[in-house]
Amino acid sequence: MNEIIKSRLMKKTYLALVTGTPVPPSATLTAYLSRNMDEKRVLVFDRAGKDRVQIITRYKTIQSADGISLLEIDLVTGRTHQIRAHMAHIGHPLVGDGKYGKTGSRGATGQALCARKLRFELEDYRGILSYLDKKEFFSHQTKIFDDFLQNH
């Protein structure tokens, strides 16, 4: 499984609640990420630079209401804190994210982010897990996403 993850043969789709309404409603974002080890966080920049790696994040707005938007997010690159930092960088931090946004926002007890779908793309993989090729697994939405969809 570690080999599959490192080789990016497992694709993840996330759900997130963010503050505000992203414009445009869907986009592919490109930026550059640098780690700040002292603060245990990452920084996002619009330009390449020393010790910066490119990050690419795709999002699509599913629903917006009352200053919050539900997004579906796919990572083209997968870096530590990429979704949290990238969304905050464009002015739409995750609801409840105390590191990159505001802690406890909208009654959230933690960041409003979850892996919604896992899809295996193992066409050229010949290992013991090759039977997973093209299989998709879905998580149950957590309460915060259900509440948002029901109330808006």
C-alpha positions as CSV (number, residue, x, y, z in Angstrom):
1,M,0.0,0.0,0.0
2,N,2.9,2.4,0.8
3,E,4.2,1.9,-2.7
4,I,0.8,2.7,-4.2
5,I,0.5,5.9,-2.2
6,K,4.0,7.1,-2.9
7,S,3.5,6.4,-6.6
8,R,0.3,8.4,-6.5
9,L,-1.8,5.5,-7.8
10,M,-4.5,6.2,-5.3
11,K,-6.5,9.4,-6.0
12,K,-8.3,11.2,-3.2
13,T,-11.2,13.6,-3.5
14,Y,-11.9,15.8,-0.5
15,L,-14.9,17.7,0.8
16,A,-14.2,21.0,2.6
17,L,-16.2,23.8,4.1
18,V,-14.4,27.1,3.5
19,T,-15.3,30.7,4.5
20,G,-16.6,32.9,1.8
21,T,-17.5,32.1,-1.8
22,P,-14.6,31.3,-4.1
23,V,-14.6,33.1,-7.5
24,P,-14.6,31.5,-9.9
25,P,-16.8,28.7,-8.6
26,S,-14.3,26.1,-9.9
27,A,-10.6,26.4,-10.8
28,T,-7.2,24.8,-10.9
29,L,-4.9,26.7,-8.6
30,T,-1.1,26.7,-9.0
31,A,1.3,28.1,-6.3
32,Y,4.5,27.3,-4.5
33,L,4.8,25.9,-1.0
34,S,7.6,26.2,1.5
35,R,7.8,24.6,4.9
36,N,8.3,26.6,8.0
37,M,9.6,24.0,10.4
38,D,9.8,26.4,13.4
39,E,6.1,27.0,13.3
40,K,5.1,23.6,12.0
41,R,3.2,25.0,9.1
42,V,3.7,25.7,5.4
43,L,3.7,29.0,3.5
44,V,2.2,29.5,0.0
45,F,3.7,31.9,-2.6
46,D,2.5,32.9,-6.0
47,R,6.1,32.7,-7.5
48,A,8.7,30.0,-7.5
49,G,11.7,30.5,-5.2
50,K,14.4,28.8,-3.2
51,D,13.1,25.8,-1.2
52,R,9.6,26.1,-2.8
53,V,7.8,23.2,-4.5
54,Q,4.9,23.7,-6.9
55,I,1.5,22.7,-5.7
56,I,-1.6,22.3,-7.8
57,T,-5.1,22.1,-6.3
58,R,-8.4,21.7,-8.2
59,Y,-11.7,22.8,-6.5
60,K,-15.4,22.9,-7.5
61,T,-18.0,24.7,-5.4
62,I,-20.9,22.4,-4.7
63,Q,-23.0,24.9,-2.6
64,S,-22.6,28.3,-1.0
65,A,-24.8,29.9,1.8
66,D,-24.4,32.2,4.7
67,G,-20.7,33.0,4.0
68,I,-19.7,29.4,3.8
69,S,-19.0,27.2,0.7
70,L,-18.9,23.4,0.4
71,L,-16.1,22.5,-2.0
72,E,-15.0,19.3,-3.7
73,I,-11.2,19.3,-3.9
74,D,-8.7,17.2,-5.9
75,L,-5.0,17.3,-5.4
76,V,-2.8,17.1,-8.5
77,T,0.2,17.3,-6.1
78,G,-0.1,16.1,-2.6
79,R,1.9,18.1,0.0
80,T,1.5,18.4,3.7
81,H,-1.2,20.9,4.6
82,Q,-1.7,21.7,0.9
83,I,-5.5,22.1,0.9
84,R,-5.5,24.1,4.2
85,A,-2.7,26.4,3.2
86,H,-3.8,26.8,-0.5
87,M,-7.4,27.7,0.3
88,A,-6.3,30.2,3.0
89,H,-3.8,31.7,0.5
90,I,-6.7,32.6,-1.8
91,G,-8.7,34.1,1.0
92,H,-11.0,31.1,1.8
93,P,-9.6,29.2,4.8
94,L,-11.3,26.0,6.0
95,V,-14.0,26.4,8.6
96,G,-12.5,25.6,12.0
97,D,-8.9,25.6,10.9
98,G,-6.9,27.3,13.7
99,K,-3.6,27.0,12.0
100,Y,-4.4,28.7,8.7
101,G,-7.8,30.3,9.5
102,K,-9.9,31.0,12.5
103,T,-10.2,28.4,15.3
104,G,-13.8,27.4,16.2
105,S,-15.4,29.3,13.3
106,R,-19.0,28.5,12.8
107,G,-19.1,26.1,15.8
108,A,-16.6,23.7,14.2
109,T,-14.4,21.8,16.7
110,G,-11.8,21.1,14.1
111,Q,-11.0,21.7,10.4
112,A,-13.9,21.0,8.1
113,L,-12.1,18.7,5.7
114,C,-12.5,15.0,4.9
115,A,-11.4,12.5,2.3
116,R,-14.7,11.8,0.4
117,K,-13.5,9.3,-2.2
118,L,-10.5,7.0,-2.8
119,R,-9.9,5.7,-6.3
120,F,-7.2,3.2,-7.3
121,E,-5.6,3.6,-10.7
122,L,-3.4,0.5,-10.9
123,E,-3.5,-0.3,-14.6
124,D,0.3,-0.9,-14.8
125,Y,0.7,-2.1,-11.2
126,R,1.5,-5.8,-10.8
127,G,1.5,-6.2,-7.1
128,I,-0.8,-8.1,-4.7
129,L,-3.3,-5.2,-4.6
130,S,-3.8,-5.1,-8.4
131,Y,-7.4,-6.3,-7.9
132,L,-8.2,-2.8,-6.6
133,D,-7.7,-1.2,-10.0
134,K,-10.5,1.2,-10.8
135,K,-12.2,0.5,-7.5
136,E,-13.6,3.5,-5.6
137,F,-14.3,3.8,-1.9
138,F,-16.5,6.5,-0.3
139,S,-16.5,7.8,3.2
140,H,-19.6,8.7,5.0
141,Q,-19.9,12.5,5.3
142,T,-19.2,13.8,8.7
143,K,-21.9,15.6,10.7
144,I,-20.7,19.1,9.8
145,F,-21.2,18.4,6.0
146,D,-24.6,16.8,6.6
147,D,-25.7,19.8,8.7
148,F,-24.5,22.3,6.1
149,L,-26.4,20.5,3.3
150,Q,-29.6,20.0,5.3
151,N,-29.7,23.6,6.5
152,H,-29.0,25.3,3.2
